[in-house]
Each structure stands twice: as structure tokens, then as C-alpha cells.
Amino acid sequence: MTRRIALAFVLLGLSACSNEWFFTMGRDRTVCEDSIPTACGTTARCVLDTSHYLDGNFPSARRFIVRTMGESDLKFEIYLDDRHAPGTSLRLEVSEPSCNEKELYDSAGVDIFQDAGEDGIIAIPIHTTRPGDHLVELSSDAYCSYFLRFSLTQTGS
């Protein structure tokens, strides 16, 4: 009987946790307010690593850097919260360190709230080929708050 009561309290406690908490669990928030020059002729606001996350509000644009040690598969995940209007655009562009090549995700008018599904998460895979600092540019005209994290798998030798 005592175990059932304890389990009930644990489950009640977990249900009180927000999706944001689960999404960011184990990561620290990055304050993205620096001014870091990039090879692309613009500035980034911070360097994001896999143990941190970013948060913000759309509509807006944000520039930040992710670092790789070689050819890598990056996975950006964006949790959309406090959704008001989906807008018509979500873009995530990742530049190679030289800025000569770019990988682009563009929602192309798709309702991003619908694309995010019930869990509210959009997953965006991006492949990079060179080591170094990759400028990431994120923008959307949706009206919502967001949390962004990324993971990377080094694929080259």
C-alpha cells in the first residue's frame, strides 16, 4: 500500500512537469547575447554546444554557431510552446565554416504547428562536411515561444 501511494506521488509530480522541462532536461540554458564575428561577414550571438539549449520567441531571427570536429550529421530539435499563430515560414540555414556552402531547411509554407505534432517538436537533420564553426541562422514568422537543442554525430574519419 505504501508503494502505491509513493508511486502515485511520483506520477503526480511528473505530470506537473512541463514539456519544456522534459525537452531541456540535462541541458543548461545558453544566454545568447554576445557578438562573435563569423567568416560569413555577419555576427553570431553565441556558440551552442550539445549540453546547452536556446530559448526565444518567434517571430524573430537568431544567429549562433555550432562547432564540429569533422564531417557530421547535426539534428536540430525545436520545441514550439505557447502557440498562437503558425505563420508561413520556418527557416534554418547552416553554413560551412568558409560560408561558401549552406544547408537549408525551409518549411515552405507548411503549418509548423501541425508539422510539430502533438509533442510540439520539429526535428531538422543537417549534414556538414567540414570541421570548424558553422553559422546557424534560424527565423520564423510564427507567433510562439521556442526551445532549441541540437545533437551531432561525427560521420567522417
Beta strands, then each sheet from edge to edge (+ up, - down):
strand 1: 28-29
strand 2: 36-37
strand 3: 43-44
strand 4: 52-68
strand 5: 72-85
strand 6: 90-95
strand 7: 102-106
strand 8: 121-128
strand 9: 132-154
sheet 1: 1+ 4+ 9- 5+ 8-
sheet 2: 1+ 4+ 9- 6+ 7-
sheet 3: 2+ 3-
end
